[in-house]
Amino acid sequence: MMTKFPEKLRMKEQAEEDRYFAKRDLELIKAMHNKKLAKALSLKSKSQKRDARSIERDFKKVTKTYRKKPKKLLKAYEKLLNKVLILFHINIKKKGK
């Protein structure tokens, strides 16, 4: 029975990591919805703030366009979140498989 312990420990750590990233993604989506992305990311430069406003506009457009198509809405949100992560160099750990 001891051989399953390391696997359970790994699964627990993976679940904690998934929960962390899901929470962070929800916070970013909420910030985009409330038009407070720049504040949520603690942005200082004008160009970054301009980019954040652009993403907020894209978020509004995507939400309106796909509101009755949840799968497409999810994919569009994922693209926006990736754009946020890339534009603002948010460091994340890559999930190992």
Backbone hydrogen bonds, N-H to C=O, Kabsch-Sander energy under -0.5 kcal/mol:
donor,donor_aa,acceptor,acceptor_aa,energy
4,K,1,M,-1.3
5,F,2,M,-0.9
7,E,3,T,-0.5
8,K,4,K,-2.4
9,L,5,F,-2.6
10,R,6,P,-2.4
11,M,7,E,-2.4
12,K,8,K,-2.3
13,E,9,L,-2.3
14,Q,10,R,-2.4
15,A,11,M,-2.3
16,E,12,K,-2.3
17,E,13,E,-2.2
18,D,14,Q,-2.6
19,R,15,A,-2.4
20,Y,16,E,-2.2
21,F,17,E,-2.3
22,A,18,D,-2.4
23,K,19,R,-2.3
24,R,20,Y,-2.4
25,D,21,F,-2.5
26,L,22,A,-2.4
27,E,23,K,-2.1
28,L,24,R,-2.1
29,I,25,D,-2.5
30,K,26,L,-2.5
31,A,27,E,-2.3
32,M,28,L,-2.4
33,H,29,I,-2.4
34,N,30,K,-2.4
35,K,32,M,-0.9
36,K,31,A,-3.2
40,A,36,K,-2.4
41,L,37,L,-2.1
42,S,39,K,-1.1
43,L,38,A,-2.6
49,K,45,S,-2.0
50,R,46,K,-2.4
51,D,47,S,-2.3
52,A,48,Q,-2.4
53,R,49,K,-2.2
54,S,50,R,-2.1
55,I,51,D,-2.2
56,E,52,A,-2.3
57,R,53,R,-2.2
58,D,54,S,-2.4
59,F,55,I,-2.7
60,K,56,E,-2.1
61,K,57,R,-2.3
62,V,58,D,-2.9
63,T,59,F,-2.6
64,K,60,K,-2.1
65,T,61,K,-2.6
66,Y,62,V,-2.6
67,R,64,K,-0.6
69,K,66,Y,-2.2
73,L,69,K,-2.6
74,L,70,P,-2.6
75,K,71,K,-1.9
76,A,72,K,-2.4
77,Y,73,L,-2.7
78,E,74,L,-2.4
79,K,75,K,-2.0
80,L,76,A,-2.2
81,L,77,Y,-2.8
82,N,78,E,-2.4
83,K,79,K,-2.2
84,V,80,L,-2.4
85,L,81,L,-2.7
86,I,82,N,-2.5
87,L,83,K,-3.1
88,F,84,V,-2.3
89,H,86,I,-0.9
90,I,85,L,-1.6
91,N,89,H,-0.6
